[in-house]
Amino acid sequence: MRIAIVTGASAGIGRATAIRLARDFTGLVLVAREADELQKTADEIKKHAAETMGGAAANSGADTMPGVEILMIAADLREVAAVAGAVPQIHLFEMTDEQWNDGAEMKLHGARRLAIKAWPYLKESRGSVVFISGNSAEDPKPGFAAVATINAAIVALAKAFAEQGIFDGVQVNSVLPGPVMTNRRINFLKKWSAANGLSMEEAKGKFLVDAHIDRYGEPEEIAELMAFLVSPGAKWLIGAAIRMDGGEIKGI
């Protein structure tokens, strides 16, 4: 049985990745804090599977699809016993120690703990791990200090795991998405537009101009990259930090 664990599977890139991986894996473990949102992801997977199967799966009423078993776990990865979420976008001079620590617990240490807990099984199955970081790791700004710092730490953490993985037979990489149009991006643009006296549409356009890109990314595009990284064709790709941001940050 080929199993994928997807954290942050309740929305955005995590949800899109779970839906995409359902085509390649026979078992999915969906993890996020909100049980109701996890159920929506599972429903989407069922819907896609039903469409693929010509509607037969939709009439079964089961929690599993032909060839795909789904386990949902509502857990907060900040809690040690749980082994996802987002780091607050607050200015460098405004973030408190508590906010810094909470952001690190949520994204960095949650990912670290889960990878360590899963490592014996990854060794046994010669599996793959993909850490999600962000392109702010390579271009930190004062307004995104915590996001950039923790993203950079995740890239470093992934490389350390990748080095160990060479000896243990576990493939490890990280992905650094740019401005993808998720609910989090929409919430950011709402705050940014209000702070700068712009309409939402003006804010969307101005961000693209300032970032020198022609459009926002879609969660499904990142999901395709994630699916490739855990596919047999990518097995020799190890320790890479792959940025996908529409050209916002130029270079390799």
HUJOVEN-V505985 format. One record per pair of residues at least 6 apart in sequence whose ideal C-beta (glycine too) atoms are under 8 Angstrom apart, sorted by the first residue. I is the first residue (numbers start at 0). J is the second residue. If there is no record, write none. Layout:
i:I j:J
i:I j:J
This chain:
i:0 j:25
i:0 j:26
i:0 j:68
i:1 j:23
i:1 j:24
i:1 j:25
i:1 j:26
i:2 j:24
i:2 j:25
i:2 j:26
i:2 j:27
i:2 j:28
i:3 j:17
i:3 j:20
i:3 j:23
i:3 j:24
i:3 j:26
i:3 j:27
i:3 j:28
i:3 j:229
i:4 j:28
i:4 j:30
i:4 j:113
i:4 j:117
i:5 j:13
i:5 j:16
i:5 j:17
i:5 j:20
i:5 j:27
i:5 j:28
i:5 j:29
i:5 j:30
i:6 j:13
i:6 j:30
i:6 j:31
i:6 j:76
i:6 j:83
i:6 j:109
i:6 j:110
i:6 j:113
i:7 j:13
i:7 j:30
i:7 j:31
i:7 j:83
i:7 j:84
i:7 j:131
i:8 j:14
i:8 j:16
i:8 j:17
i:8 j:29
i:8 j:30
i:8 j:31
i:8 j:37
i:8 j:40
i:9 j:29
i:9 j:31
i:9 j:32
i:9 j:33
i:9 j:36
i:9 j:37
i:9 j:39
i:9 j:40
i:10 j:31
i:10 j:36
i:10 j:181
i:10 j:182
i:11 j:179
i:11 j:181
i:11 j:182
i:11 j:183
i:11 j:218
i:12 j:131
i:12 j:176
i:12 j:179
i:12 j:181
i:12 j:218
i:12 j:221
i:12 j:222
i:12 j:225
i:13 j:31
i:13 j:40
i:13 j:83
i:14 j:39
i:14 j:40
i:14 j:43
i:14 j:218
i:15 j:217
i:15 j:218
i:15 j:219
i:15 j:221
i:15 j:222
i:16 j:218
i:16 j:221
i:16 j:222
i:16 j:225
i:16 j:226
i:17 j:27
i:17 j:29
i:17 j:40
i:17 j:44
i:18 j:40
i:18 j:43
i:18 j:44
i:18 j:47
i:18 j:222
i:19 j:219
i:19 j:222
i:19 j:223
i:19 j:225
i:19 j:226
i:20 j:27
i:20 j:222
i:20 j:225
i:20 j:226
i:20 j:229
i:21 j:27
i:21 j:44
i:21 j:47
i:21 j:48
i:21 j:64
i:21 j:67
i:22 j:51
i:22 j:226
i:23 j:226
i:23 j:229
i:23 j:230
i:24 j:67
i:25 j:66
i:25 j:67
i:25 j:68
i:26 j:67
i:26 j:68
i:26 j:69
i:26 j:70
i:27 j:44
i:27 j:67
i:27 j:68
i:27 j:69
i:27 j:70
i:28 j:70
i:28 j:72
i:29 j:37
i:29 j:40
i:29 j:41
i:29 j:69
i:29 j:70
i:29 j:71
i:29 j:72
i:30 j:37
i:30 j:72
i:30 j:74
i:30 j:76
i:30 j:83
i:31 j:37
i:31 j:40
i:31 j:73
i:31 j:74
i:31 j:83
i:32 j:73
i:32 j:74
i:32 j:75
i:32 j:83
i:32 j:84
i:33 j:73
i:34 j:71
i:34 j:73
i:37 j:71
i:37 j:72
i:37 j:73
i:38 j:71
i:41 j:62
i:41 j:69
i:41 j:71
i:44 j:64
i:44 j:67
i:44 j:69
i:45 j:56
i:45 j:57
i:45 j:64
i:46 j:57
i:48 j:56
i:48 j:64
i:48 j:65
i:48 j:67
i:49 j:55
i:49 j:56
i:49 j:57
i:49 j:64
i:52 j:64
i:52 j:65
i:55 j:65
i:56 j:64
i:56 j:65
i:62 j:69
i:63 j:69
i:74 j:81
i:75 j:81
i:75 j:84
i:76 j:82
i:76 j:83
i:76 j:84
i:76 j:105
i:76 j:109
i:76 j:110
i:76 j:112
i:76 j:113
i:77 j:84
i:77 j:101
i:77 j:104
i:77 j:105
i:77 j:108
i:77 j:109
i:79 j:112
i:81 j:109
i:82 j:109
i:82 j:112
i:82 j:113
i:82 j:115
i:82 j:116
i:83 j:105
i:83 j:106
i:83 j:109
i:84 j:105
i:84 j:106
i:84 j:109
i:85 j:105
i:85 j:106
i:85 j:183
i:86 j:102
i:86 j:105
i:86 j:106
i:86 j:145
i:86 j:146
i:86 j:149
i:87 j:94
i:87 j:98
i:87 j:101
i:87 j:102
i:87 j:145
i:87 j:146
i:88 j:142
i:88 j:143
i:88 j:145
i:88 j:146
i:88 j:187
i:89 j:98
i:89 j:142
i:89 j:144
i:89 j:145
i:90 j:141
i:90 j:142
i:90 j:144
i:91 j:141
i:91 j:142
i:91 j:144
i:92 j:141
i:94 j:144
i:94 j:145
i:98 j:145
i:99 j:145
i:102 j:145
i:102 j:146
i:102 j:149
i:103 j:149
i:103 j:152
i:106 j:149
i:106 j:153
i:107 j:149
i:107 j:152
i:107 j:153
i:107 j:156
i:110 j:130
i:110 j:131
i:110 j:153
i:110 j:156
i:111 j:156
i:114 j:128
i:114 j:130
i:114 j:160
i:117 j:126
i:117 j:128
i:118 j:167
i:118 j:169
i:120 j:126
i:121 j:127
i:121 j:128
i:121 j:167
i:121 j:169
i:122 j:167
i:122 j:168
i:122 j:169
i:125 j:168
i:125 j:169
i:125 j:170
i:126 j:169
i:126 j:170
i:127 j:169
i:127 j:170
i:127 j:171
i:127 j:172
i:127 j:228
i:127 j:229
i:127 j:233
i:127 j:234
i:128 j:157
i:128 j:160
i:128 j:164
i:128 j:169
i:128 j:170
i:128 j:171
i:128 j:172
i:129 j:171
i:129 j:172
i:129 j:173
i:129 j:174
i:129 j:225
i:129 j:228
i:129 j:229
i:130 j:153
i:130 j:154
i:130 j:156
i:130 j:157
i:130 j:160
i:130 j:171
i:130 j:172
i:130 j:173
i:130 j:174
i:131 j:153
i:131 j:173
i:131 j:174
i:131 j:176
i:132 j:150
i:132 j:151
i:132 j:153
i:132 j:154
i:132 j:157
i:132 j:173
i:132 j:174
i:132 j:175
i:132 j:240
i:133 j:146
i:133 j:147
i:133 j:150
i:133 j:175
i:133 j:176
i:133 j:177
i:134 j:150
i:134 j:175
i:134 j:176
i:134 j:177
i:134 j:242
i:134 j:244
i:134 j:247
i:134 j:248
i:135 j:143
i:135 j:146
i:135 j:147
i:135 j:150
i:136 j:147
i:136 j:150
i:136 j:151
i:136 j:153
i:136 j:154
i:136 j:175
i:136 j:240
i:137 j:151
i:137 j:175
i:137 j:242
i:137 j:248
i:138 j:147
i:138 j:247
i:138 j:248
i:139 j:147
i:139 j:148
i:139 j:151
i:140 j:147
i:150 j:175
i:153 j:173
i:154 j:173
i:154 j:175
i:154 j:240
i:157 j:171
i:157 j:172
i:157 j:173
i:157 j:238
i:157 j:240
i:158 j:173
i:158 j:238
i:158 j:240
i:160 j:169
i:160 j:171
i:161 j:170
i:161 j:171
i:161 j:172
i:161 j:237
i:161 j:238
i:162 j:238
i:163 j:169
i:164 j:170
i:164 j:171
i:164 j:237
i:165 j:237
i:170 j:233
i:170 j:234
i:170 j:236
i:170 j:237
i:171 j:237
i:171 j:238
i:172 j:228
i:172 j:236
i:172 j:237
i:172 j:238
i:172 j:239
i:172 j:240
i:172 j:241
i:173 j:239
i:173 j:240
i:173 j:241
i:174 j:221
i:174 j:224
i:174 j:225
i:174 j:228
i:174 j:240
i:174 j:241
i:174 j:242
i:174 j:243
i:175 j:240
i:175 j:241
i:175 j:242
i:175 j:243
i:175 j:244
i:176 j:216
i:176 j:221
i:176 j:242
i:176 j:243
i:176 j:244
i:177 j:210
i:177 j:212
i:177 j:216
i:177 j:242
i:177 j:243
i:177 j:244
i:177 j:245
i:177 j:247
i:177 j:248
i:178 j:184
i:178 j:206
i:178 j:210
i:178 j:212
i:178 j:215
i:178 j:216
i:178 j:244
i:178 j:245
i:178 j:247
i:179 j:215
i:179 j:216
i:179 j:217
i:179 j:218
i:179 j:220
i:179 j:221
i:180 j:215
i:180 j:216
i:180 j:217
i:180 j:218
i:181 j:218
i:184 j:215
i:188 j:199
i:188 j:202
i:188 j:203
i:188 j:206
i:189 j:199
i:189 j:202
i:191 j:197
i:191 j:202
i:191 j:206
i:192 j:198
i:192 j:199
i:192 j:201
i:192 j:202
i:195 j:202
i:195 j:205
i:197 j:205
i:203 j:215
i:207 j:213
i:207 j:214
i:207 j:215
i:210 j:245
i:210 j:247
i:211 j:246
i:211 j:247
i:212 j:244
i:212 j:245
i:212 j:246
i:212 j:247
i:213 j:245
i:214 j:245
i:215 j:245
i:216 j:243
i:216 j:244
i:216 j:245
i:220 j:243
i:221 j:243
i:224 j:241
i:224 j:243
i:227 j:233
i:228 j:236
i:228 j:241
i:242 j:248
